[in-house]
Amino acid sequence: MEWKNKADVVIVGGGILGVATAYYLAKLGRKDIVVLEKGTVCSGSTGRCGAGIRAQWGTEMNCRLGLAALDIFEQLDDELGLPTGLNQGGYLLVAYSEKEFENLKKGMKLQNDLGVKTRVVSLAEARGICPALDASDAVGFTYHARDGHADPFLTTFAYLEVAKRLGVSYFRRTEVTGVTVKGGKAVGVDTTKGHIDADLVINCAGAYAQVIAKMAGVDLPNWGERHEIMITEPVEPGVCPPMLMSFSGNYYIQQRPHGSIICGVSPKGHPQDFELRTTWQFITHMSTVLNKLLPVTKGIRIVRHWSGLYDMTPDGSPIIGETDVKNFYHSTGYSGHGFMLGPIAGKILAQHLTGSKPDIDFSMLDYRRFARGELIVEPNIT
């Protein structure tokens, strides 16, 4: 693709957030959009994620975003004309104390009030949903059947392909090295391939968002946090159809449609770094957790083990909107949930930037909330 020295919109980051934002901007009529990715498609956090999609959240904002994302995912294959690998086996949340169970039920009431049909299930019902489950030490469970997972590669590729058909330019292996600010406005970016003048710059750089922001003199409270994941060889279908997840138990486990089981835990000490290294300690711990919850997995082989970066914020909620530098917008800080919220995040930011009323008012998610002390603390994360 021929290099461009001028664009209407430059989007930094070519993962799900960047390409979804580009697609919706183009669909709503914005022209001359450029997406810049320092690696390749899905080479960052999107391609390394657990790929879950859920509406079981503890804050109203995240519930609204999660439900709206589900609405989009359920019709996205038809809209884009390409597969996304959506599989709705539900999310089965597991509580190990009465206090945690009460918190889940409190969240369930909020979810129900917002149209999310989460329900409490018994241990017997939980075993019907997840036949291989051994969770006799659990206190309670909640379940939402519309939750599930999709394929991050297929979804991102689909958004990108259709965005390109709508005229979006995508440059891979193009790292942003500077953001040009004049008169308090972002007016372009410097890259390893050259400079691009731009009327609007959108930071969708994931765990590197704070690095990009600092180039324009904006301080974000984000940080990159390394998480490890592993996947097993395929086993018989029906071992664990839902996403099995516990906040106090600190795990998520799901079976992919082809039979493999993918699982992860939040790391001890929550390492704040950009190293994509892996550890034998994770394999040992994760295998123990997996075997306890799903005893039928004892003896199966691990096929692959990798790490990825969560783009964390102090309250676990995202940052969406313009900064004090005019025409410099952010869609960052999804704290490990950028893939599941990417479609709705891209859509509402595009609606705002094209003069439409966003489906969800995201004004409370501006980054100035941290200085104001108005945190939107999300309890339903590990």
Secondary structure, 3 states (H helix, E strand, C coil): CCCCCEEEEEEECCCHHHHHHHHHHHHCCCCCEEEECCCCCCCCCHHHCCCEECCCCCCHHHHHHHHHHHHHHHHHHHHHCCCCCCECCCEEEEECCHHHHHHHHHHHHHHHHCCCCCEEECHHHHHHHCCCCCCCCCCEEEEECCCEECCHHHHHHHHHHHHHHCCCEEECCCCEEEEEEECCEEEEEEECCEEEEEEEEEECCHHHHHHHHHHCCCCCCCEEEEEEEEEECCCCCCCCCCEEEECCCCEEEEECCCCCEEEEECCCCCCCCCCCCCCHHHHHHHHHHHHHHCHHHCCCCEEEEEEEEEEECCCCCCEEEECCCECEEEEECCCCCHHHHHHHHHHHHHHHHCCCCCCCCCHHHCCCHHHHCCCCCCCCCC
